[in-house]
Amino acid sequence: MVHSDIFSKKLKKFGLSQSFLVVLHTSEVLTANIGTILDLYGVEKGLEHFRSTLDLNFHHFKYYLLKEVFSSVPDIHSFAELRAYEGKIDEICWLICKKHYLESRGDKSAANAAILPDTCVYQLFRVFCLLADLIPDSENGDVVQVVLHTSEVGLITSQILSSLGSEWDQPTFDQITTNIPGFKFSTFLTLLESRFLSHVDRAGLVEAVTGLSQTFIEDVIKKVSPALGNSGVAWSKVKCKACTTSQILSSLGSEWDQPTFDQITTNIPGFKFSTFLTLLESRFLSHVDRAGLVEAVTGLSQTFIEDVIKK
């Protein structure tokens, strides 16, 4: 079935109202568009009588979509088909909410013009929604924020800079993000453009962000077969194994060979620790600089363990 948890993160990005209620008309339009993508028609009609109210909170709307829309979709076993659905739903979500994010980034003719092209903002939106968490408000259960953990903001930013041939300054990032556990999408964009992308090569920026998007969207989704459903454990294994290996090699100044990794891990949803070590040592670390290996792994550990706990 379609990955409903991933979709839920995109759904909340709409910011449909400040009170976190979904206006009936807006929800009908959105539901109808999603239904059309999935070859389901008229699925929005039940919203008018759902819970006998003119507005719904996020949880109610999500429940309706899961029960009345996604439950009617046949199991999807083809990666190409799954990717097509994912992409089309992304486009609908972006079409509805892009005005808020693009217009809030200033006058592009001014001196403080936005650095990221609109196409890059969309690609980062997809990555953000894929990795971010739905965080309920501690005081109001109806309020749900989509927040990307600070460590993953650092991971994305460092990979973009690495692709552009720029040095990643972890201490500066740590200083900026002290006591900030996570970022909303708009804040994430501001951080990128104001602190880390202002001096990069603009010509290579589109290529770098596109490569990042392909790694996290296409390659990760391909590893998450429909048979795994929405298993958080399986998802974490898939996401982390590629990120961890590429981060170590990047720290060592070695090139990351994504096609080889994809070929080796085809039809492998996850790794046990012993298998993970074997993969690292036999296929990716056999020709690296041993002198820098300890430093590289230590840095990785600090990023994922110490910094996460600190935040």
C-alpha positions as CSV (number, residue, x, y, z in Angstrom):
1,M,0.0,0.0,0.0
2,V,1.0,3.6,-0.3
3,H,3.3,4.8,2.5
4,S,0.8,6.7,4.5
5,D,3.2,7.8,7.2
6,I,5.4,9.6,4.6
7,F,2.2,11.2,3.2
8,S,1.1,12.3,6.6
9,K,4.2,14.4,7.0
10,K,3.6,16.1,3.7
11,L,-0.1,16.6,4.6
12,K,0.8,18.6,7.7
13,K,3.1,20.9,5.7
14,F,0.1,22.5,4.1
15,G,-0.4,24.7,7.2
16,L,-4.1,24.8,6.2
17,S,-5.0,27.0,9.2
18,Q,-3.4,28.5,12.2
19,S,-5.7,26.6,14.5
20,F,-4.5,23.3,12.9
21,L,-8.0,22.6,11.6
22,V,-8.6,21.4,8.1
23,V,-11.2,23.5,6.3
24,L,-13.8,21.3,4.7
25,H,-13.5,22.8,1.2
26,T,-9.8,22.6,1.2
27,S,-9.8,19.0,2.4
28,E,-12.3,18.0,-0.3
29,V,-10.1,19.5,-3.0
30,L,-7.0,17.7,-1.6
31,T,-8.8,14.4,-1.2
32,A,-10.3,14.5,-4.7
33,N,-6.9,15.2,-6.2
34,I,-5.3,12.3,-4.3
35,G,-8.2,10.1,-5.3
36,T,-7.6,11.0,-9.0
37,I,-3.9,10.1,-8.7
38,L,-4.9,6.7,-7.3
39,D,-7.7,6.1,-9.8
40,L,-10.3,6.5,-7.1
41,Y,-13.2,8.9,-7.8
42,G,-15.7,10.5,-5.4
43,V,-13.7,9.6,-2.3
44,E,-14.0,13.2,-1.1
45,K,-17.8,13.1,-0.9
46,G,-17.9,11.4,2.5
47,L,-16.0,14.3,4.1
48,E,-19.1,16.5,4.2
49,H,-20.8,14.1,6.7
50,F,-17.6,12.8,8.4
51,R,-17.9,13.6,12.1
52,S,-20.8,16.0,11.3
53,T,-18.5,19.0,11.4
54,L,-17.4,21.7,8.9
55,D,-13.8,21.4,10.0
56,L,-11.5,18.5,11.0
57,N,-8.3,18.4,13.0
58,F,-5.2,16.7,11.5
59,H,-5.8,13.4,13.1
60,H,-9.4,13.2,11.9
61,F,-8.4,14.0,8.3
62,K,-5.6,11.5,8.4
63,Y,-7.9,8.8,9.7
64,Y,-10.4,9.6,6.9
65,L,-7.7,9.3,4.2
66,L,-6.3,6.1,5.6
67,K,-9.8,4.4,5.9
68,E,-11.6,5.8,2.9
69,V,-8.8,6.4,0.4
70,F,-5.5,4.5,1.0
71,S,-7.3,1.3,2.2
72,S,-8.9,1.0,-1.3
73,V,-5.6,1.0,-3.1
74,P,-4.4,-2.5,-4.1
75,D,-1.0,-3.6,-2.9
76,I,1.9,-2.1,-4.9
77,H,4.8,-4.5,-5.6
78,S,6.5,-2.5,-8.3
79,F,9.1,0.1,-7.3
80,A,8.4,2.1,-10.4
81,E,4.7,2.2,-9.6
82,L,5.4,3.2,-6.0
83,R,7.8,5.9,-7.0
84,A,5.2,7.3,-9.5
85,Y,2.5,7.5,-6.8
86,E,5.0,9.1,-4.4
87,G,6.0,11.7,-6.9
88,K,2.5,12.6,-7.9
89,I,1.3,13.0,-4.3
90,D,4.4,15.1,-3.7
91,E,3.5,17.4,-6.6
92,I,-0.1,17.8,-5.3
93,C,1.2,18.6,-1.8
94,W,3.7,21.1,-3.1
95,L,1.2,22.7,-5.4
96,I,-1.0,23.5,-2.4
97,C,1.7,24.8,0.0
98,K,4.5,26.1,-2.2
99,K,3.2,29.7,-2.3
100,H,3.8,30.0,1.4
101,Y,7.4,28.8,1.3
102,L,8.5,30.5,-2.0
103,E,7.0,33.9,-1.3
104,S,8.3,34.0,2.2
105,R,11.9,33.8,0.9
106,G,12.0,37.4,-0.3
107,D,12.3,39.4,-3.5
108,K,14.5,37.5,-5.9
109,S,15.6,40.7,-7.6
110,A,16.9,42.2,-4.3
111,A,20.3,42.0,-2.9
112,N,19.1,39.4,-0.4
113,A,17.6,37.2,-3.1
114,A,17.0,33.6,-2.3
115,I,19.9,31.4,-3.1
116,L,18.1,28.1,-3.7
117,P,16.2,27.9,-7.0
118,D,12.5,26.9,-6.7
119,T,13.3,23.5,-8.1
120,C,15.8,22.9,-5.3
121,V,13.3,24.1,-2.7
122,Y,10.8,21.5,-4.0
123,Q,13.4,18.7,-3.9
124,L,14.4,19.7,-0.3
125,F,10.7,19.7,0.6
126,R,10.5,16.1,-0.5
127,V,13.6,15.1,1.5
128,F,12.4,17.0,4.5
129,C,9.0,15.4,4.6
130,L,10.6,12.0,4.1
131,L,12.9,12.3,7.1
132,A,11.0,14.6,9.4
133,D,8.9,13.5,12.4
134,L,5.4,14.3,13.4
135,I,5.7,15.9,16.8
136,P,2.4,16.4,18.8
137,D,2.2,19.5,20.9
138,S,2.6,18.8,24.6
139,E,-0.3,21.1,25.6
140,N,-2.7,20.6,22.7
141,G,-3.1,17.1,21.2
142,D,-4.7,18.6,18.0
143,V,-1.5,20.4,17.2
144,V,1.0,18.5,15.2
145,Q,4.3,19.9,13.9
146,V,6.5,18.4,11.2
147,V,10.1,18.8,12.5
148,L,13.4,17.6,11.2
149,H,15.9,16.6,13.9
150,T,18.9,18.9,14.1
151,S,21.3,16.0,13.5
152,E,19.6,15.2,10.2
153,V,19.6,18.9,9.3
154,G,23.4,18.7,9.7
155,L,23.5,15.5,7.7
156,I,21.6,17.1,4.7
157,T,23.6,20.3,4.9
158,S,27.0,18.6,5.1
159,Q,26.2,16.3,2.1
160,I,25.2,19.3,0.0
161,L,28.4,21.1,0.9
162,S,30.5,18.0,0.3
163,S,29.0,17.6,-3.1
164,L,30.0,21.2,-3.9
165,G,33.5,20.7,-2.7
166,S,33.1,22.9,0.3
167,E,34.3,22.1,3.8
168,W,31.8,21.1,6.5
169,D,32.2,23.1,9.7
170,Q,30.7,20.9,12.4
171,P,31.7,23.1,15.3
172,T,30.0,26.2,13.7
173,F,26.8,24.1,13.1
174,D,26.8,22.9,16.7
175,Q,27.2,26.4,18.0
176,I,24.3,27.7,15.8
177,T,21.9,24.9,16.7
178,T,22.6,24.7,20.4
179,N,19.4,24.0,22.3
180,I,17.5,23.6,19.0
181,P,16.1,20.1,18.9
182,G,14.6,20.4,15.4
183,F,13.7,22.6,12.5
184,K,10.5,23.4,10.6
185,F,10.9,23.5,6.9
186,S,10.9,27.3,6.5
187,T,13.5,27.6,9.3
188,F,15.6,24.9,7.7
189,L,15.6,26.8,4.4
190,T,16.6,30.0,6.2
191,L,19.5,28.2,8.0
192,L,20.8,26.8,4.7
193,E,20.7,30.0,2.7
194,S,21.9,32.4,5.4
195,R,24.6,30.4,7.0
196,F,25.9,27.7,4.7
197,L,25.1,28.4,1.0
198,S,25.9,32.1,0.7
199,H,29.4,31.5,-0.7
200,V,28.9,28.2,-2.6
201,D,29.1,27.7,-6.3
202,R,25.6,28.5,-7.6
203,A,26.2,26.6,-10.9
204,G,26.6,23.3,-9.0
205,L,23.9,23.8,-6.5
206,V,21.1,22.3,-8.5
207,E,23.2,19.3,-9.3
208,A,24.1,18.8,-5.6
209,V,20.6,19.1,-4.3
210,T,19.3,16.9,-7.1
211,G,21.8,14.2,-6.2
212,L,20.8,14.5,-2.5
213,S,17.1,14.1,-3.4
214,Q,17.8,11.1,-5.5
215,T,19.7,9.4,-2.7
216,F,17.0,10.0,-0.1
217,I,13.9,9.7,-2.2
218,E,14.5,7.2,-5.0
219,D,17.2,5.0,-3.5
220,V,15.6,4.8,-0.1
221,I,12.1,4.2,-1.3
222,K,13.4,1.5,-3.6
223,K,14.8,-0.4,-0.5
224,V,11.5,-0.1,1.3
225,S,9.5,-2.8,-0.4
226,P,5.7,-2.7,0.0
227,A,5.9,-5.9,2.0
228,L,7.5,-4.0,4.8
229,G,4.5,-1.7,5.2
230,N,5.3,1.2,7.5
231,S,7.7,-0.5,9.8
232,G,9.7,2.1,11.5
233,V,12.5,-0.4,12.4
234,A,12.9,-1.5,8.7
235,W,12.8,2.1,7.6
236,S,15.5,3.2,10.0
237,K,17.7,0.3,8.9
238,V,17.4,1.2,5.3
239,K,17.9,4.9,5.8
240,C,20.9,4.6,8.1
241,K,22.9,1.9,6.3
242,A,23.4,4.1,3.2
243,C,23.9,7.3,5.2
244,T,26.4,5.8,7.6
245,T,28.6,4.2,4.9
246,S,28.6,7.3,2.7
247,Q,29.4,9.6,5.6
248,I,32.4,7.5,6.6
249,L,33.8,7.5,3.1
250,S,33.1,11.2,2.7
251,S,35.0,12.0,5.8
252,L,37.9,10.0,4.4
253,G,37.9,11.9,1.1
254,S,36.8,8.8,-0.8
255,E,34.1,8.9,-3.4
256,W,30.7,7.3,-2.6
257,D,29.7,4.8,-5.2
258,Q,25.9,4.7,-5.0
259,P,25.3,2.4,-8.0
260,T,27.6,-0.3,-6.5
261,F,25.8,0.0,-3.1
262,D,22.4,-0.3,-4.8
263,Q,23.6,-3.4,-6.7
264,I,25.0,-5.1,-3.5
265,T,21.9,-4.3,-1.4
266,T,19.2,-5.1,-4.0
267,N,16.3,-6.9,-2.2
268,I,18.0,-6.5,1.2
269,P,15.7,-4.4,3.4
270,G,18.1,-4.3,6.4
271,F,21.3,-5.6,8.0
272,K,22.2,-7.2,11.3
273,F,25.2,-5.6,13.0
274,S,27.6,-8.4,12.1
275,T,26.5,-8.2,8.4
276,F,26.8,-4.5,8.4
277,L,30.4,-4.7,9.6
278,T,31.2,-7.3,7.0
279,L,29.8,-5.1,4.3
280,L,31.8,-2.1,5.5
281,E,35.1,-3.9,5.7
282,S,34.9,-6.1,2.7
283,R,33.3,-3.8,0.1
284,F,33.9,-0.2,1.1
285,L,36.8,0.2,3.6
286,S,39.4,-2.1,2.1
287,H,41.2,0.6,0.2
288,V,40.7,3.6,2.5
289,D,43.4,5.5,4.5
290,R,43.6,3.5,7.7
291,A,45.2,6.4,9.6
292,G,42.1,8.6,9.2
293,L,39.6,5.8,9.8
294,V,39.4,6.2,13.6
295,E,38.8,9.9,13.3
296,A,36.1,9.4,10.6
297,V,34.2,6.9,12.6
298,T,34.6,9.0,15.8
299,G,33.2,12.0,14.0
300,L,30.2,9.9,12.7
301,S,29.6,8.6,16.2
302,Q,29.6,12.1,17.7
303,T,27.1,13.3,15.0
304,F,24.6,10.5,15.5
305,I,25.1,9.8,19.2
306,E,26.5,12.6,21.2
307,D,24.9,15.5,19.3
308,V,21.5,13.7,19.2
309,I,21.6,13.2,23.0
310,K,22.7,16.8,23.6
311,K,19.8,18.1,21.6
